Each structure stands twice: as C-alpha cells, then as structure tokens.
Amino acid sequence: AVVSSRVRGGRGRGRGRGQQQNKQKQDNSGGNSFIGNISFDTDEKKEGRANRFKKENAISVSDTISTMMESAIKRGGEDVHFSDVHLVGTMTSLEKPYLRLTCAPSPDQVRPEHILVKSLSHIMGKWKKDQNYAFVCEQLKSVRQDLTIQNIQNSFAIKVYECHARIALEKLDTTEYNQCQTRLIDLYQLK
C-alpha cells in the first residue's frame, strides 16, 4: 500500500487548504486580527509581553557594574569600562576620599556633575590657600573617579584632568601626570 505524495499534501488534492486554515485562524483568534500569518495583538497582550520582558531583564545599575568589575578582575585587573552603564550620582558632599573600587558604587556614593563642579572649585581654592598636594591629589582622583563612573566626557571632564595634570607636573608626580595625559588624549579626540 503505497500512498502517493499527491494524496498527502502534495500539489494535487490539497489545494485550497491554506485558505480554510487562515479562515479558522481568524475565527479562533480571540479578538486578534490576522493578515496572512501576521497577528496584530491587542494592546493588552502587547502590554503583558512588555511587562514580562521588563521583569525578566530587570537588572539594577549596581548589579551591572558589579558584573563588569568581577569580569575585569577575572581578566587580570584590566580597566572597567562604564560606557554601557548609566549611573547618576546623588551624593552632595564636596569632599570625598578616593577609594579604589572593589564593588559597584551606589548612586549615593557618587557625586553628580553639578556637585563635581562645585567640588573642583572648592579643591582649587584649597590648593591656592594651603598647597597641600596629598589632599588635593586625593580629591582630584576622587572627582576623576566619579566622572568615569558616570561616563562624563565633556569640557568639564577636560578641565578636571587639565587641572590635575598641571598640579601633578608642578609637584613632579609623573604617575598622576601620565594618567591625566592619557585620559586627556581620549577626551580631546571626543571633542
């Protein structure tokens, strides 16, 4: 008993079946409209899918930064790049000690740009008054860190790095000077 392909969905007798199936899809669509095989879901269904997607992919900024830092440590301490993460600080203190990041900072540990502007002015005022390089260097490194975490790469960032480079050169601190110069080259190219 050999069954030919014509009987089982080949080109012969099966013609017209697709039209019947499309009609059934329209009848059983539950309120959705179809054109061919394309479904146009109701807004309610679309919203439900969007909410599921948000829940499945909800990762906090701190979790993302933590993951980036962990992978950088595994790679042997390479730099962490914050360009994919958008964090805006909420800290309002003008002075903040520089600490090497070992975990992801939360927004309350990072100063936003408008506070960093005030902080730079405060630091430069202290530099002119006291000439305390250890304090100024630590504070400028902290400002630079906050800029990096928030991915701020504008004229203010250039000003911070230029100020720090100038003071470091004045104090013959080639390590800090070279770090600032390297970053300034990148910032000037973005301009």
Backbone hydrogen bonds in HBPLUS format (Angstrom, degrees):
<---DONOR---> <-ACCEPTOR-->    atom                        ^
c    i                          cat <-CA-CA->   ^        H-A-AA   ^      H-
h    n   atom  resd res      DA  || num        DHA   H-A  angle D-A-AA Bond
n    s   type  num  typ     dist DA aas  dist angle  dist       angle   num
A0007-VAL N   A0004-SER O   3.26 MM   3  5.75 139.3  2.43 107.5 116.0     1
A0010-GLY N   A0005-SER O   2.81 MM   5  5.15 118.4  2.20 154.8 158.4     2
A0017-ARG N   A0014-GLY O   3.30 MM   3  5.99 160.2  2.34 139.9 140.8     3
A0020-GLN N   A0017-ARG O   3.06 MM   3  5.16 116.9  2.47  98.0 113.3     4
A0021-GLN N   A0017-ARG O   2.94 MM   4  6.27 159.2  1.99 157.0 162.9     5
A0022-ASN N   A0018-GLY O   2.98 MM   4  6.18 159.9  2.02 149.4 154.3     6
A0023-LYS N   A0019-GLN O   3.09 MM   4  6.26 151.9  2.18 140.9 148.3     7
A0024-GLN N   A0020-GLN O   3.01 MM   4  6.32 152.7  2.08 146.8 154.1     8
A0025-LYS N   A0021-GLN O   2.93 MM   4  6.23 155.1  1.99 149.8 156.6     9
A0026-GLN N   A0022-ASN O   3.07 MM   4  6.35 154.1  2.14 145.3 151.4    10
A0027-ASP N   A0023-LYS O   3.04 MM   4  6.32 152.1  2.12 144.7 152.5    11
A0028-ASN N   A0024-GLN O   2.88 MM   4  6.07 149.9  1.97 152.8 160.7    12
A0032-ASN N   A0029-SER O   3.40 MM   3  5.20 165.5  2.42 100.6 104.4    13
A0040-PHE N   A0033-SER O   2.81 MM   7  5.37 156.6  1.87 167.2 170.3    14
A0035-ILE N   A0038-ILE O   2.99 MM   3  5.36 154.2  2.06 148.5 156.8    15
A0038-ILE N   A0035-ILE O   3.06 MM   3  5.36 159.7  2.11 132.3 130.9    16
A0046-LYS N   A0042-THR O   3.10 MM   4  6.43 162.8  2.13 153.3 158.3    17
A0047-GLU N   A0043-ASP O   2.87 MM   4  6.03 159.6  1.91 149.7 155.1    18
A0048-GLY N   A0044-GLU O   3.00 MM   4  6.22 153.7  2.07 143.8 150.9    19
A0049-ARG N   A0045-LYS O   3.01 MM   4  6.31 156.9  2.07 150.3 155.6    20
A0050-ALA N   A0046-LYS O   2.93 MM   4  6.20 158.9  1.98 149.3 155.6    21
A0051-ASN N   A0047-GLU O   2.91 MM   4  6.15 158.0  1.96 150.5 155.9    22
A0052-ARG N   A0048-GLY O   3.03 MM   4  6.27 155.0  2.09 144.7 151.4    23
A0053-PHE N   A0049-ARG O   2.94 MM   4  6.18 158.0  1.99 150.7 156.7    24
A0054-LYS N   A0050-ALA O   2.96 MM   4  6.24 157.1  2.01 149.2 155.1    25
A0055-LYS N   A0051-ASN O   3.05 MM   4  6.27 162.8  2.08 149.6 153.5    26
A0056-GLU N   A0052-ARG O   2.93 MM   4  6.12 161.0  1.97 152.3 157.5    27
A0057-ASN N   A0053-PHE O   2.98 MM   4  6.05 148.5  2.08 148.0 155.9    28
A0064-THR N   A0060-SER O   3.06 MM   4  6.38 156.8  2.11 149.8 156.0    29
A0065-ILE N   A0061-VAL O   2.93 MM   4  6.21 162.9  1.95 155.4 159.6    30
A0066-SER N   A0062-SER O   2.83 MM   4  5.99 159.0  1.87 148.6 155.1    31
A0067-THR N   A0063-ASP O   2.93 MM   4  6.13 159.6  1.97 148.2 153.2    32
A0068-MET N   A0064-THR O   2.98 MM   4  6.24 158.3  2.03 148.1 154.1    33
A0069-MET N   A0065-ILE O   2.87 MM   4  6.11 157.3  1.93 152.2 158.4    34
A0070-GLU N   A0066-SER O   2.88 MM   4  6.09 161.4  1.91 154.2 159.1    35
A0071-SER N   A0067-THR O   3.01 MM   4  6.20 163.0  2.04 150.6 154.8    36
A0072-ALA N   A0068-MET O   3.00 MM   4  6.19 147.6  2.11 141.3 150.5    37
A0073-ILE N   A0069-MET O   2.96 MM   4  6.22 153.3  2.03 149.2 156.0    38
A0074-LYS N   A0070-GLU O   3.02 MM   4  6.29 156.5  2.08 147.7 154.0    39
A0075-ARG N   A0071-SER O   3.02 MM   4  6.23 138.3  2.20 137.4 148.3    40
A0077-GLY N   A0072-ALA O   2.91 MM   5  5.39 138.7  2.08 140.3 144.9    41
A0076-GLY N   A0073-ILE O   3.03 MM   3  5.23 157.2  2.08 108.1 113.0    42
A0085-VAL N   A0082-PHE O   3.18 MM   3  5.43 157.9  2.23 109.6 116.4    43
A0090-THR N   A0107-PRO O   2.72 MM  17  5.44 153.9  1.78 141.5 134.3    44
A0091-MET N   A0110-VAL O   2.98 MM  19  5.44 159.3  2.03 143.1 139.8    45
A0109-GLN N   A0106-SER O   2.85 MM   3  5.49 164.3  1.88 127.6 131.1    46
A0110-VAL N   A0107-PRO O   3.24 MM   3  5.31 167.6  2.26 108.8 111.4    47
A0115-ILE N   A0112-PRO O   3.06 MM   3  5.51 130.6  2.32 110.8 123.4    48
A0116-LEU N   A0112-PRO O   2.98 MM   4  6.27 151.0  2.06 149.8 159.0    49
A0117-VAL N   A0113-GLU O   2.95 MM   4  6.25 146.2  2.06 153.1 161.0    50
A0119-SER N   A0115-ILE O   2.80 MM   4  6.05 152.3  1.88 147.0 156.3    51
A0120-LEU N   A0116-LEU O   2.86 MM   4  6.05 157.4  1.91 148.2 152.4    52
A0121-SER N   A0117-VAL O   3.23 MM   4  6.48 162.0  2.26 146.1 150.5    53
A0122-HIS N   A0118-LYS O   2.94 MM   4  6.18 156.7  2.00 147.9 154.8    54
A0123-ILE N   A0119-SER O   2.81 MM   4  6.05 160.9  1.85 154.8 159.8    55
A0124-MET N   A0120-LEU O   2.90 MM   4  6.06 166.5  1.92 153.1 156.8    56
A0125-GLY N   A0121-SER O   2.98 MM   4  6.13 148.4  2.09 142.0 150.8    57
A0126-LYS N   A0122-HIS O   3.03 MM   4  6.35 153.3  2.10 145.7 152.5    58
A0127-TRP N   A0123-ILE O   2.88 MM   4  6.17 149.3  1.97 147.1 156.6    59
A0128-LYS N   A0124-MET O   3.03 MM   4  6.25 160.5  2.06 147.4 151.0    60
A0129-LYS N   A0125-GLY O   3.09 MM   4  6.24 148.3  2.20 140.8 149.7    61
A0130-ASP N   A0126-LYS O   2.74 MM   4  5.72 173.3  1.74 157.8 159.5    62
A0131-GLN N   A0127-TRP O   2.96 MM   4  4.67 139.1  2.13 118.0 130.0    63
A0136-VAL N   A0132-ASN O   3.08 MM   4  6.29 173.2  2.08 157.6 159.7    64
A0137-CYS N   A0133-TYR O   2.77 MM   4  5.73 165.9  1.79 155.4 159.5    65
A0138-GLU N   A0134-ALA O   3.15 MM   4  6.21 163.8  2.18 142.4 146.9    66
A0139-GLN N   A0135-PHE O   2.98 MM   4  6.21 162.8  2.01 153.3 158.3    67
A0140-LEU N   A0136-VAL O   2.85 MM   4  6.01 160.0  1.89 151.6 157.1    68
A0141-LYS N   A0137-CYS O   2.93 MM   4  6.09 155.4  1.99 149.0 155.8    69
A0142-SER N   A0138-GLU O   3.01 MM   4  6.23 148.5  2.11 141.8 150.6    70
A0143-VAL N   A0139-GLN O   2.95 MM   4  6.27 151.1  2.04 144.8 152.6    71
A0144-ARG N   A0140-LEU O   2.88 MM   4  6.11 162.6  1.91 148.8 153.7    72
A0145-GLN N   A0141-LYS O   2.88 MM   4  6.09 152.7  1.96 143.7 151.2    73
A0146-ASP N   A0142-SER O   3.04 MM   4  6.31 158.3  2.08 146.5 151.6    74
A0147-LEU N   A0143-VAL O   2.96 MM   4  6.27 151.3  2.04 149.7 158.1    75
A0148-THR N   A0144-ARG O   2.94 MM   4  6.21 157.6  1.99 149.5 155.3    76
A0149-ILE N   A0145-GLN O   2.90 MM   4  6.14 166.8  1.92 157.5 160.4    77
A0150-GLN N   A0146-ASP O   3.20 MM   4  6.27 153.4  2.28 139.7 145.9    78
A0152-ILE N   A0147-LEU O   2.91 MM   5  5.07 168.7  1.93 149.5 151.0    79
A0151-ASN N   A0148-THR O   3.02 MM   3  4.86 154.5  2.09 100.5 108.5    80
A0158-ILE N   A0154-ASN O   3.14 MM   4  6.55 155.8  2.21 149.5 156.3    81
A0159-LYS N   A0155-SER O   2.99 MM   4  6.23 155.0  2.05 143.0 149.5    82
A0160-VAL N   A0156-PHE O   2.99 MM   4  6.33 156.8  2.04 153.0 158.3    83
A0161-TYR N   A0157-ALA O   3.06 MM   4  6.35 170.5  2.07 156.6 157.8    84
A0162-GLU N   A0158-ILE O   2.86 MM   4  6.02 156.2  1.92 152.7 160.0    85
A0163-CYS N   A0159-LYS O   2.91 MM   4  6.07 161.6  1.95 149.6 154.4    86
A0164-HIS N   A0160-VAL O   3.00 MM   4  6.24 166.0  2.02 153.3 157.1    87
A0165-ALA N   A0161-TYR O   2.87 MM   4  5.95 157.7  1.92 144.1 150.9    88
A0166-ARG N   A0162-GLU O   2.92 MM   4  6.05 160.4  1.96 149.6 154.5    89
A0167-ILE N   A0163-CYS O   3.06 MM   4  6.29 166.0  2.08 153.1 156.2    90
A0168-ALA N   A0164-HIS O   2.87 MM   4  5.97 163.4  1.90 150.7 156.1    91
A0169-LEU N   A0165-ALA O   2.90 MM   4  6.00 156.5  1.95 146.8 153.1    92
A0170-GLU N   A0166-ARG O   3.01 MM   4  6.18 153.8  2.08 142.3 149.8    93
A0171-LYS N   A0167-ILE O   3.01 MM   4  6.29 143.1  2.15 145.0 154.6    94
A0173-ASP N   A0168-ALA O   2.78 MM   5  4.89 163.6  1.81 150.0 149.0    95
A0172-LEU N   A0169-LEU O   3.11 MM   3  4.80 161.1  2.15  99.9 104.9    96
A0177-TYR N   A0173-ASP O   3.05 MM   4  6.20 162.0  2.08 151.7 157.4    97
A0178-ASN N   A0174-THR O   2.84 MM   4  5.83 164.3  1.86 145.0 148.8    98
A0179-GLN N   A0175-THR O   3.10 MM   4  6.35 157.2  2.16 146.7 153.1    99
A0180-CYS N   A0176-GLU O   2.97 MM   4  6.19 162.6  2.00 151.6 155.9   100
A0181-GLN N   A0177-TYR O   2.89 MM   4  6.13 160.9  1.92 152.6 158.3   101
A0182-THR N   A0178-ASN O   2.95 MM   4  6.07 161.4  1.99 148.7 153.2   102
A0183-ARG N   A0179-GLN O   3.16 MM   4  6.38 162.9  2.19 146.8 151.1   103
A0184-LEU N   A0180-CYS O   2.80 MM   4  5.99 153.7  1.87 149.7 158.2   104
A0185-ILE N   A0181-GLN O   3.02 MM   4  6.24 152.8  2.10 150.0 155.1   105
A0187-LEU N   A0183-ARG O   2.93 MM   4  6.26 160.8  1.97 152.5 158.5   106
A0188-TYR N   A0184-LEU O   2.79 MM   4  5.93 160.8  1.82 155.8 159.9   107
A0189-GLN N   A0185-ILE O   3.19 MM   4  6.39 148.2  2.30 141.3 149.3   108
A0190-LEU N   A0186-ASP O   3.20 MM   4  6.52 138.0  2.38 142.3 153.2   109
A0190-LEU N   A0187-LEU O   3.18 MM   3  5.16 129.3  2.45  94.5 107.6   110
A0191-LYS N   A0188-TYR O   3.27 MM   3  5.20 136.9  2.47  94.0 105.4   111
